[in-house]
Amino acid sequence: LGFETLISELKHLVETNDFLRYGYKSIGVGFITNKFTLVPAPLFDESNKDIYLNFNHPIDKTEEVILHDVLKNTDSVLLFAIPKKVLTAVESLFKKAIVKHQSSSLIDLLVLQHKNATAKKVTVHIQASHFELIVTQGKKLLFFNSFKYQSTEDFIYYVLFVYEQLNL
């Protein structure tokens, strides 16, 4: 789907669904995008967020906006880019929207859930064409990355490669 079609369908869905039109105190909107990077909080300077993200992903500043989430439990900041048109549509439909990258909530939840664990914990969050692999130990985020895959072999390769590199 193109962005215009996506936005049109989203508007129609919100306008016709009582559950989505209800006047909530706040609304969280999680975006899934592969244009993201993690930065240690002590090194993060908001005025340099384009530099940080452009290091890993080309960003079209005329079409995309760079947002960031402070990860409460890991002393890090997750930067991500989304299309400006989509953000504008979400903000017009949900006036009190809290916009986050989907992985921010996942990482914070896993670190909190495993905060008392002494052993390394590996979590694989599988989606249709990619997956996130997260390794935590106690309150520490040891590894986080997203991998695209097309076959079972791709998936197994990436998981085993991370296990090998981290001596798991």
NORKABEL-V415348 format. One record per residue. N is the residue number from 1. SS is DSSP state (A for helix, B for strand, O for the rest). PSI is psi as a letter, one per 20 degrees, with the letter a starting at -180 (NA if undefined). BURIAL is b if it has 16 or more other C-alpha atoms within 10 Angstrom, else e. Layout:
n->(N & N)
ss->(SS & SS)
psi->(PSI & PSI)
burial->(BURIAL & BURIAL)
This chain:
n->(1 & 2 & 3 & 4 & 5 & 6 & 7 & 8 & 9 & 10 & 11 & 12 & 13 & 14 & 15 & 16 & 17 & 18 & 19 & 20 & 21 & 22 & 23 & 24 & 25 & 26 & 27 & 28 & 29 & 30 & 31 & 32 & 33 & 34 & 35 & 36 & 37 & 38 & 39 & 40 & 41 & 42 & 43 & 44 & 45 & 46 & 47 & 48 & 49 & 50 & 51 & 52 & 53 & 54 & 55 & 56 & 57 & 58 & 59 & 60 & 61 & 62 & 63 & 64 & 65 & 66 & 67 & 68 & 69 & 70 & 71 & 72 & 73 & 74 & 75 & 76 & 77 & 78 & 79 & 80 & 81 & 82 & 83 & 84 & 85 & 86 & 87 & 88 & 89 & 90 & 91 & 92 & 93 & 94 & 95 & 96 & 97 & 98 & 99 & 100 & 101 & 102 & 103 & 104 & 105 & 106 & 107 & 108 & 109 & 110 & 111 & 112 & 113 & 114 & 115 & 116 & 117 & 118 & 119 & 120 & 121 & 122 & 123 & 124 & 125 & 126 & 127 & 128 & 129 & 130 & 131 & 132 & 133 & 134 & 135 & 136 & 137 & 138 & 139 & 140 & 141 & 142 & 143 & 144 & 145 & 146 & 147 & 148 & 149 & 150 & 151 & 152 & 153 & 154 & 155 & 156 & 157 & 158 & 159 & 160 & 161 & 162 & 163 & 164 & 165 & 166 & 167 & 168)
ss->(O & O & A & A & A & A & A & A & A & A & A & A & A & A & A & A & O & A & A & A & A & O & O & O & O & O & B & B & B & B & B & O & O & O & O & B & B & B & B & B & A & A & A & O & O & A & A & A & A & A & A & A & A & A & A & A & O & O & O & O & O & O & O & B & B & B & B & B & B & B & B & O & O & O & O & B & B & B & B & B & B & B & B & A & A & A & A & A & A & A & A & A & A & O & O & O & B & B & B & B & B & A & A & A & A & A & A & A & A & A & A & A & A & O & O & O & O & O & O & B & B & B & B & B & B & B & O & O & O & B & B & B & B & B & B & B & B & O & O & B & B & B & B & B & B & B & B & B & O & O & O & A & A & A & A & A & A & A & A & A & A & A & A & A & A & O & O & O)
psi->(q & r & g & g & g & g & g & g & h & g & g & g & g & g & h & i & o & h & g & h & i & q & m & q & g & q & p & p & o & p & q & o & q & i & n & r & q & q & p & p & g & h & i & p & o & h & i & j & h & h & g & g & h & h & h & h & p & p & p & n & i & h & i & q & q & p & r & q & p & p & o & h & i & j & l & r & p & o & q & q & p & q & p & g & h & g & g & g & g & g & h & h & h & n & h & k & p & o & p & r & q & h & h & g & h & g & g & g & g & g & g & g & h & j & h & j & p & h & q & p & p & p & p & p & o & p & a & g & j & r & q & p & p & p & p & q & o & c & j & p & o & h & q & p & r & p & p & q & q & i & r & h & g & g & g & g & g & g & g & h & g & g & g & g & h & j & l & NA)
burial->(e & e & e & e & e & e & b & e & e & e & e & e & e & e & e & e & e & e & e & e & e & e & e & e & e & e & e & e & b & e & b & e & e & b & b & b & b & b & b & e & e & e & e & b & e & e & e & e & b & b & e & b & b & e & e & e & b & e & b & e & e & e & e & b & b & b & b & b & b & b & b & b & b & b & e & b & b & b & b & b & b & b & b & e & e & b & b & e & b & b & e & e & b & b & e & e & b & e & b & b & b & e & b & b & e & e & b & b & e & b & b & b & e & b & e & e & e & e & e & e & b & b & e & e & e & e & e & e & e & e & b & b & b & b & b & b & b & b & b & b & b & e & e & b & e & b & e & e & b & e & e & e & e & e & b & e & e & b & b & e & e & b & e & e & e & e & e & e)
